[in-house]
């Protein structure tokens, strides 16, 4: 029913979602999918919340780098730390999620998992977006929240599959998205079990464990979920392999790409962006059967605190 997606304009993107759900949920349909196989995966940065001027976890790490820089003078001449300290965003963006993981390893290695979670939680509670002056947890896409709720109402299981750090995303995923931590797939650093002061703890080692981006996303999906998704949502080239993996399965499939084309309500960017670059994914969307979601034309509002547009 269209009222289930009331934040979406009556356009092809909305109709594609409604039609797909109707087909896979109708027991009389030849494309019926049992609830146990109704897996939907969502990228996080740029798909569920904003990612400009840089990935939000990156901004968290940058604050940490600056705080620790006096004790690490070599960072002034070592990349990617040098780019952070000089605020050289284009160079930093060239390092991608691998660069962010390197920053995470250096700034949080040796911490316990619980200590890191508290640090991230404290940062999210106080930090504000550099240009929008809003808490980062308010910069979530309301139509995507509504979409995930609609899918869960129709017995889909929703997962986040992020190139960002898995422990960072798990700090807020349930509170703002309704997705519990066990349904988050992401990049990680090596973690080891220790007993310190008679108490068992998990310690974050200064070493990359898994990079859940590009070709890593299908691998992460298989390792964590164990089922091929039937629906996937993303926005950048880093999501292309996740889309390929999803669309290559049998039966009904839905792959959708959010196009950030709304400079008035969010940010307009795609092919030349430092964060969330969408080049191949836009060029190849049609031939791969992917549907585009225009933030400007398809959404009645972007953030929950905005007024809703009418047709």
C-alpha positions in Angstrom: 0.0 0.0 0.0 1.3 3.4 -0.9 0.8 4.9 2.5 3.5 2.5 3.8 6.0 4.7 1.9 4.4 8.1 2.6 7.7 9.9 2.5 8.3 8.9 -1.1 6.8 10.6 -4.1 4.7 8.5 -6.4 7.4 7.8 -8.9 9.2 4.8 -10.4 11.6 4.3 -7.5 8.7 3.9 -5.0 6.7 1.8 -7.4 9.6 -0.5 -7.9 9.9 -1.1 -4.2 6.2 -1.7 -3.7 6.0 -4.0 -6.7 9.0 -6.1 -5.6 7.7 -6.5 -2.1 4.3 -7.5 -3.4 5.8 -10.2 -5.7 8.1 -11.8 -3.1 5.5 -11.7 -0.3 2.5 -13.1 -2.3 2.3 -16.9 -1.7 0.5 -17.3 -5.0 3.2 -15.5 -6.9 5.8 -17.5 -8.9 8.4 -15.2 -7.4 7.4 -15.8 -3.8 10.3 -15.9 -1.3 9.9 -17.5 2.1 10.5 -15.0 5.0 13.7 -16.8 6.1 15.2 -15.8 2.7 14.0 -12.2 2.7 17.4 -10.6 3.3 17.9 -6.8 2.6 21.3 -5.2 2.9 22.0 -1.5 3.3 25.2 0.4 3.0 25.5 3.0 5.7 27.5 6.1 4.7 25.5 8.0 2.1 22.7 5.5 2.1 21.3 5.7 5.6 22.9 8.9 6.8 25.0 11.7 5.2 28.7 11.4 4.4 29.7 15.0 3.5 32.2 16.7 3.9 33.7 13.3 4.9 32.6 10.0 6.3 31.3 10.6 9.9 33.5 7.9 11.4 36.4 9.7 9.6 35.6 12.9 11.5 35.5 10.9 14.7 39.0 9.5 13.9 40.3 12.9 12.9 39.4 14.3 16.3 41.2 11.4 17.9 44.3 11.9 15.6 44.5 15.6 16.6 44.2 14.8 20.3 47.0 12.2 20.1 49.3 14.2 17.7 51.4 15.9 20.4 52.6 12.4 21.5 53.2 11.3 18.0 55.3 14.0 16.2 56.2 11.6 13.4 52.6 11.9 12.2 53.3 15.4 10.7 55.3 13.7 7.9 53.5 10.3 7.7 50.4 9.6 5.6 47.4 9.5 6.1 48.0 11.3 9.5 49.7 14.2 7.7 46.6 14.8 5.6 44.4 14.8 8.7 46.6 17.3 10.5 46.8 19.6 7.4 43.1 19.1 6.7 44.0 18.0 3.2 40.7 16.3 2.4 41.3 15.4 -1.3 44.5 13.6 -0.5 43.0 11.9 2.5 40.0 10.7 0.5 42.4 9.0 -1.9 43.3 6.5 0.9 39.6 5.4 1.1 38.3 3.2 3.8 41.6 1.5 4.1 43.1 4.8 5.2 40.4 5.2 7.8 41.1 1.7 9.1 44.8 2.6 9.4 43.8 5.7 11.4 41.6 3.5 13.6 44.3 1.0 14.2 46.8 3.7 15.2 44.4 5.7 17.4 42.4 2.9 19.1 44.7 -0.1 19.0 45.3 -1.4 22.5 41.9 -0.2 23.8 39.3 -2.7 25.0 36.2 -3.0 22.9 34.1 -1.6 25.7 36.4 1.3 26.0 36.2 2.1 22.3 32.4 1.8 22.3 32.2 4.3 25.2 34.6 6.7 23.4 32.5 6.5 20.2 29.2 6.9 22.2 30.6 10.0 24.0 31.7 11.5 20.7 28.3 11.0 19.1 26.6 12.5 22.1 28.5 15.8 21.8 29.9 16.2 18.2 28.1 18.3 15.7 28.2 18.4 11.9 30.7 21.1 10.8 28.3 22.9 8.4 24.8 21.8 9.4 25.4 22.2 13.1 23.3 19.1 14.0 24.3 16.0 15.9 25.4 13.4 13.5 22.7 11.0 14.6 20.1 13.4 13.4 21.4 13.4 9.9 19.7 10.2 8.9 17.5 9.7 5.9 13.9 9.6 7.0 12.7 7.8 3.8 15.2 5.1 4.3 14.1 4.6 7.9 10.6 4.3 6.6 11.7 1.8 3.9 13.5 -0.4 6.4 10.4 -0.4 8.7 8.2 -1.3 5.7 10.5 -4.2 4.8 10.6 -5.5 8.3 6.8 -5.2 8.4 6.8 -7.6 5.4 9.1 -10.1 7.2 12.4 -9.0 5.7 15.5 -9.1 7.9 17.5 -5.9 7.4 21.3 -5.7 7.7 23.8 -2.9 7.5 26.8 -3.8 5.3 29.3 -0.9 5.8 32.8 -0.2 4.7 33.1 1.6 8.0 34.2 0.1 11.3 31.8 -2.5 12.6 32.2 -1.6 16.2 31.6 2.1 15.5 28.4 1.4 13.6 27.1 -1.0 16.2 27.2 1.7 18.8 24.2 3.5 17.2 22.6 1.1 14.7 19.9 -0.1 17.0 19.0 3.2 18.5 18.6 5.2 15.2 18.0 2.5 12.6 16.3 -0.3 14.6 19.0 -2.7 13.4 20.6 -4.7 16.3 24.4 -5.0 16.5 24.4 -8.7 15.4 22.9 -7.5 12.0 25.8 -5.1 11.3 28.5 -6.2 8.9 31.6 -4.0 8.6 35.3 -3.5 8.6 37.3 -4.6 11.6 40.6 -4.7 13.3 42.2 -7.8 15.0 40.7 -8.3 18.4 42.1 -10.7 21.1 40.9 -12.1 24.3 42.8 -11.3 27.5 42.3 -11.4 31.3 43.3 -8.1 32.8 43.1 -7.6 36.6 41.2 -10.9 36.9 38.5 -9.7 34.4 38.1 -11.1 30.8 38.3 -8.3 28.2 38.5 -8.0 24.4 41.5 -5.9 23.3 41.7 -4.1 19.9 45.1 -4.9 18.3 46.8 -2.4 16.0 46.2 -4.6 12.9 43.6 -4.7 10.2 41.4 -7.8 10.3 38.9 -7.3 7.4 38.1 -4.5 5.0 34.3 -4.7 4.2 34.4 -2.5 1.1 34.2 -3.1 -2.7 34.8 -6.9 -3.2 34.9 -7.3 0.5 31.2 -6.7 0.9 30.0 -9.9 -0.7 32.6 -11.8 1.4 31.4 -10.1 4.6 27.8 -10.9 3.7 28.7 -14.6 3.3 30.7 -14.8 6.4 28.3 -12.9 8.7 24.9 -13.6 7.1 25.3 -16.8 5.2 22.6 -16.0 2.7 22.6 -14.0 -0.5 20.4 -10.9 -0.2 17.4 -10.4 -2.4 17.5 -6.6 -2.0 20.5 -4.2 -1.7 20.7 -0.5 -1.3 23.8 1.7 -1.7 25.0 4.9 -3.2 28.7 4.6 -4.3 31.2 2.6 -6.3 32.1 0.9 -3.1 28.7 -0.8 -3.2 28.9 -2.1 -6.7 30.2 -5.6 -5.9 27.4 -6.0 -3.2 24.9 -5.1 -5.9 26.5 -7.6 -8.4 26.3 -10.3 -5.7 22.7 -9.6 -4.9 21.5 -9.3 -8.5 23.2 -12.4 -9.6 20.9 -14.7 -7.5 17.9 -16.5 -8.8 14.4 -15.2 -8.6 13.2 -11.7 -7.9 15.9 -9.1 -7.1 16.0 -5.5 -6.2 19.1 -3.3 -6.3 18.8 0.5 -5.8 21.3 3.3 -5.8 20.7 6.6 -4.1 21.8 9.6 -6.2 22.8 12.6 -4.1 21.3 15.3 -6.4 19.7 17.6 -3.8 22.0 20.5 -3.0 19.2 22.4 -1.3 18.3 19.8 1.4 21.5 17.8 1.6 24.5 17.8 -0.7 24.8 17.3 -4.5 27.7 15.1 -5.5 28.6 11.9 -7.4 31.5 11.4 -9.8 34.1 13.8 -8.4 33.3 13.5 -4.7 36.0 12.8 -2.2 33.5 10.7 -0.1 30.9 8.5 -1.7 32.2 8.7 -5.3 29.6 7.3 -7.7 31.2 6.7 -11.1 31.0 3.1 -12.3 27.8 2.5 -10.3 26.0 5.3 -12.2 27.4 4.2 -15.6 26.5 0.6 -15.1 23.2 0.9 -13.2 20.9 0.3 -16.2 22.8 -2.7 -17.6 22.9 -4.3 -14.2 19.2 -3.8 -13.6 19.7 -1.3 -10.8 17.1 1.4 -10.0 18.1 5.0 -9.2 16.6 6.9 -6.3 16.7 10.6 -6.8 17.0 12.3 -3.4 15.7 15.5 -5.0 12.7 14.0 -6.9 11.8 10.9 -4.9 11.9 12.0 -1.3 9.3 14.3 0.3 11.9 15.1 3.0 15.5 14.1 3.7 16.0 14.4 7.4 13.4 13.7 10.2 13.5 17.3 11.4 12.5 18.8 8.0 9.1 19.8 6.8 7.5 17.3 4.3 7.1 18.3 0.7 3.8 17.7 -1.0 3.1 16.6 -4.6 
